Amino acid sequence: MRLDDNEALTSAVRHADATLAVHILDPRDLLPRRPRSEGGLGVPKLGPPRAKFMLEGLNELRRQLQELGRASGAQALAPAGPPGPSTGPAGAARAEAELSSECGGLVVRYGRTEQVLPRLLGQVLEAHPELRHVSLHYHMEPLLEPEQGTGAGAAEDREAAVQRTVTAWATKQGVGCSVHPHWDKTLYHPDDLPYGLYGTGKAAGGSGGGGGGKTGQQRAKQQQERQERHFTQPANRDAQRYRTLPPVMTDFRRTTQSACDVRACLPPPAMLPLPPGPWRQAAAAAATAGGASAAEAVAPAMDSLWGEIPGSVTALYEAAGPEAVAALARLQELVGLDYSRLYPGNPAATATDGTAATATGGTAAAAAAAASDPRSAFPFRAGSGEALRRLRYYVWGSADYDPEAGALALPEGQQQLQQPLASLPSLLYFTNTRAQAVGVDSSTKLSPFCALGCITPRRIYQEVEAVRVAAKAAAVPCSVGAEAGGGGGGGAAHLLPAPAECDWLAMHLCIRDFWTYTVLKEGLATLDERGIVGQPVSWRRDPEVLARWCSGRTGLPFVDANMRELAATGWMSNRGRQNVASLLAKDLQQDWRWGAELFECLLLDSDVAVNYCNWNYFAGVGNDPRNRRFKTVTQGMQYDEDAVLAATWLPELAHLPPRLRHAPWSNDLLPAEQELAAAATAASAAFSAGATAHNAGAGMPTVGLGGEVPGPMGAAAAAFGVVLGRDYPLPIVDPVEQTGTLPAEEKARKAAKARGKVKL
């Protein structure tokens, strides 16, 4: 989904006379990972929020390829000299370049990948009889999953099936064929990992940057040699290669970061070789005829070659067939939402009045549906341009900041940035905000772009390192504390993140690598209910419990708000993911694969390795040496103190004070809350009878928090007119067990205990 740092594209451009960029919408991605008949959740692997995001990315990629194709065509065909008239060879060349742009730049097909590619190559061969060799370039996946192949009923992974059918087609047609897999999934390349250090407890000297004591020039030369070699030698995915990989994330991170260098990013191609097809012949005919009309006449014929990007999410599922439609219906039933009005935004299309439109034709209704939910913490469109803008906004403070153009200068003897920054970069606060459960800028929000392929971990790392260098070179404050003092440098607008903040972000990229390499090591065990450790667990499978968890009706506000946010937007904070996973697997003891399948379906940043390894981790069948269980109520209080998430996603609790939004089952009212409740509708009598009966029938406790006098749950909320069991569900588990001690309270308790031991 990008031109930048794209090894497959770079290699193809280097070695081919003509290129064709292809994206295949495989219907198997819209089917369940496990159907309900096999105990699965029955929802599509690719859910509506991520499908919308993907279609947006395809529209943006096609636009970028069109622009590159237009520039390449004009450069290759236009004669030297100033622009000439619209007729003659110069006009024909320009018409050809414009036509190649209009024709698409990106081929989009629908169907099984191993069946579609040979048919597409047949179309290309028919149009270009001179074709003598085909090179297939693609990016590898870390987990190879057997699928029902197109051969004699054999199960094979998708990559193997594609290689087999494309090679067979080439052999039959007498055309040469070569296959070139490339790797782009991780920050550190598999060929560069310090396999010899893993398991020894040793790490290379230094605090990052690695290289084993080599000079910068030596490391750069080694990087370039490895990168060039990898253009012809794919990364080795053999599990035996990764057998020494540390099972604990911290060990992997420390060793890898100290011993490894990150390879340099590849620049986007300056020119894209165009397919020497009908439009070139048309351009020649137009030149002979003295005009571009002949070139324009072939446009309709080219439509069948390029294909259309679906204009709606619903159309995508309908094209995949009844199984996909049924899987979508199952998802909608579980989460209680209707996804039929989801449309991908298409910035390349405009309505007749000039306003932004969509790929569906520019209607106002479609444009509204294409917009993100105003409550969303991820209000971004897909695409590499948007990804880079988000990255630069987060680390520099300005989405339009160019590190190369904004070099450091020395006005009046003090180093400052030439380009003023629009705001303080959010990376300044990363250490403090990364665990927060709410907010657009609480985290980078780059993971969906990474998962879709709009940006690479290397590009993120390179930008962060540029910030580190700039902060070190500039005489400007590098901390939030300096901002509060308002002193130094060029003022608050020129603050740059401290090295520690850069280290935290780089560490998270390395953690992402750990999950990917764990999948390479463990393979399909990460998908098994026994997990990586092979631990047999008697999981429960209660459809009602599952439905309450999926739809955000567990009666635990922090969990419910996170689940409803996920279903509506495809986003959930990392803190939210940890808590909802802990509740499902540890407290409710439900099959953790149900949760993993729902996350895979809905998350915008869904990645098989990251998703399933994390679920292994929090279900207690992965590589978590602590086997943690989260206190979801206390976690909400700690990471969303004002209960903003609950106020946003749980309208039934929105008018409650923050404390009661966290714990609506409480029975006591604080003095300030009593004043607020005085104006609210009291429903104590109805609540007392209804909720008590409901609690007893459900086997739920009738006590509040903190050892309060036994009685009906939620008397405090009832004073505001919110009745548990009527307006909001009763807790699915005892909320006392979901409540711990806040860090501040624990600190005060320890201090008081210490004071009590002091002898006066």
Buried (B, 14 or more C-beta within 10 A) or exposed (E): BBBBBBBBBBBBBEBBEBBBBBBBBBBBBBBBBBBBEEBBBBBBBBBBBBBBBBBBBBBBBBBBBBBBBBBBBBEBBBEEEEEBEEBBBBBBBBBBBBBBBBBBBBBBBBBBBBBBBBEBBEEBBEBBEEBEEBBBBBBBBBBBBEBEBBEEEEEBBBBBBBBBBBBBBBEEBEBEBBBBBBBBBBBBBBBBBBEEBBBEEBBBEEEBBBBBEEEEEEBBEBBEEBBEEBBEEBBEBEEEBBEBBBBEBEBBBBBBBBBBBBBEBBEBBEEBBBBBBBBBBBBBBBBEBEBBBBBBEBBEBBEEBBBEBBBBBBBBBBBBEEBBBBBBEBBBBBBEBEBEBBBBBBBEBEBEEEEBBBBBEBEEEBBEBBBBBEEBBBBBBBBBBBBBBBBBBBBBBBBEBEBEEBEBEEEEEEBBBEBBBBBBBBBBBBBEBBBBBBBBBBBBBBBBBBBBBBBBBBBBBBBBBBBBBBBEEBBBBBBBEBBEEEEBBBBBBBBBBBBEBBBBBBBBBBBBBBBBBBBBBBBEBBBBBEBBBEEEBEBEEEEEBBBBBBBBBBBBBBBBBBBBBBBBBBBBBBBBBBBBBBBBBBBBBBBBBBBBBBBBBBBBBBBBBBBBBBBBBBBBBBBBEEEEBBBBBBBBBBBBBBBBBBBBBBEBBEBBBBBBBBBBBBBBBBEEBEEBBEEBEEBEEEBBEBBBEBBEEEEBBBBBBEEBEEBBBBBBBBBBBBBBBBBBBBBBBEBBBBBBEBEEEEEEEEEEEEEEEEEE
